[in-house]
Amino acid sequence: MTNMTVMFIFILYIVISAIVLWFFTLGNFQDWLFRCTLVIFLPIIGWFIPSVWPKKILRNEGEQFEDYMNAQTDDIPIELRSSKLALERDRELAVVSIEEVLIISDFTTRRRVMLDLLKQDAMKYLDILQTAVMNDDTETSHYAVTAVIEVKRELSLLLQKLSVEFSQNPQDPHVARTYVQVIKEYLRSGFLDKQSTKNYRMTYIQVIQTIIENNQATEELFNEKIDMEMTLGELQAAEQTAFLFKERYPLSEKPYLQLLAIYCELKSASKFRTVLNNLKNAPITLTNDALVTVRYWSTGVNNTDEMVLE
C-alpha cells in the first residue's frame, strides 16, 4: 500500500468521523471539536473512549450509576454520618455538646452549628465562641470572631448603662445584682487587660458590699466576694466578710470553709484549728464535701499546725 493510499484512507477516516460526530453532538461545535481531536489523534482507539460515545448510548449507564449511588445512601458507614446524626440528637436531646461538634464534625456541620448558636444568646456561649475563634475552619472561626466582638460591644454598653443606674440608685436590688452579674461575665470574657481586670474586680467587690449593707446578699454573693478578695490578696478583708457571712447565715457551713481557706493562706494554725473545732461542734448538717474536709483535717493529718504553716 502506497503512501498516497494511506493518506487517502486517513483523510477519508477523518471526514467520516467528523460527519458522524457532528450528528452525535447535535451541532455543538466545542463538543464536536473535542471528540474529533480524540478520534483523529487516537485513530480507532479514540472511538473506544467514553467521551466520544453519544449521550443516548451513555444514558442507560448513567441511570444505572445514579441508581447505584442512590442505593448506597442506606449503606454509608455510620462514622461518615455521625456528625449529622449527632447534631440532630444534640438539638432534640442535648446529648452531644457543642464543643464536640465543633471539633469532630465536618466544616458544613460546624458552620450550621455556629449559625444556630448566633441566633441564640451568644453571651451564654462565650466560652464556646472563644474556643471556636481558633477553629481550623476559617468560616467557622470568622463567625465566632464576629460574635465575640458583638458580645464585647453589648457587654461594654450594658456595663456603662448599669454603672449609671447603680450610681443613681444603689438601693435597687435588681440593678445591683444585674450589675454584679454583668461585671462577672465581663471578667470571665477575657476582654480586659491586667489593670482593667483589677479595676473591675474592685468594682465587683464594692457592688456586692453595697448589696450586703442593704441586707440583700445571698450565700452565693458572700462566697463570691470572699473569693474575689482572696484573688486580690485582700485576706484581712476576706476574713471580715467571712465573719459577717457567718453572722448572717449561722446555719451555713460555707463561712466556716471560707475561714479555713483564709487561715490556711495566712498560715495561722491556731485560728485554723479554732474554726475547725467550731465547725465540728456547730448545729449544722454538713454536706459530704464539708464532712470530707473536717475528717481530713481532724484525723487524716497528724499535725495540723505543720500542714497549715507549710
Residue pairs with C-beta under 8 A, 6 or more apart in sequence:
10 43
13 43
14 36
14 40
17 36
17 39
17 40
18 32
18 36
21 32
21 35
21 36
21 39
21 52
22 32
24 32
24 35
24 52
24 53
24 54
24 55
25 31
25 32
25 35
34 51
35 51
35 52
38 46
38 49
38 51
38 52
39 46
39 47
39 52
40 46
42 49
46 52
50 58
82 104
83 101
83 104
83 105
83 106
83 109
84 109
86 95
86 96
86 100
86 101
86 104
86 105
87 96
87 101
87 105
87 109
87 112
87 113
89 95
89 96
90 96
90 97
90 98
90 101
91 116
98 113
98 117
98 125
98 128
99 128
99 131
101 109
101 110
101 113
102 110
102 113
102 114
102 128
102 131
102 132
102 135
102 140
105 113
107 137
107 139
107 140
110 135
110 137
110 140
111 137
111 139
111 140
111 143
114 132
114 140
114 143
114 144
114 147
115 143
117 125
117 128
117 129
117 147
118 143
118 146
118 147
122 129
122 147
122 150
122 151
123 151
123 154
123 155
123 185
126 148
126 151
126 185
126 188
126 189
129 144
129 147
129 148
129 151
130 144
130 148
130 189
130 190
132 140
132 141
132 143
132 144
133 141
133 144
133 145
133 148
134 141
135 141
135 144
151 189
152 189
152 191
155 182
155 185
155 186
155 189
155 191
158 182
159 182
159 183
159 186
162 175
162 178
162 179
162 182
163 179
165 172
165 175
165 179
166 172
166 175
166 176
166 179
166 207
169 175
170 176
170 210
170 214
171 214
173 211
173 214
173 216
176 207
176 210
176 211
176 214
176 216
177 211
177 221
179 207
180 204
180 207
180 208
180 211
180 221
180 224
183 200
183 203
183 204
183 207
184 204
184 224
186 192
186 200
187 197
187 200
187 201
187 204
192 200
198 232
201 228
201 231
201 232
202 232
204 224
204 228
205 225
205 228
205 229
205 232
205 237
208 217
208 221
208 224
208 225
208 228
209 225
211 217
211 221
212 221
212 222
212 225
212 241
212 244
217 225
217 248
219 245
219 249
219 252
219 254
222 241
222 242
222 244
222 245
222 248
222 249
222 254
222 255
223 245
223 254
223 258
225 241
226 238
226 241
226 242
226 245
226 258
226 262
229 235
229 237
229 238
229 241
230 238
230 261
230 262
230 265
235 262
235 265
235 266
238 258
238 262
239 259
239 262
239 266
242 255
242 258
242 259
242 262
243 255
243 259
245 252
245 254
245 255
245 258
246 252
246 255
246 256
246 259
249 255
251 283
251 284
252 284
253 279
253 282
253 284
253 286
253 287
253 290
256 275
256 278
256 279
256 282
256 290
257 279
257 290
257 293
259 271
259 275
260 272
260 275
260 276
260 279
260 293
260 297
263 269
263 271
263 272
263 275
263 308
264 272
264 308
267 308
267 309
268 308
269 304
269 305
269 308
269 309
272 304
272 308
273 304
273 305
276 294
276 297
276 298
276 304
279 286
279 290
279 294
280 294
280 298
286 294
297 304
297 307
301 307
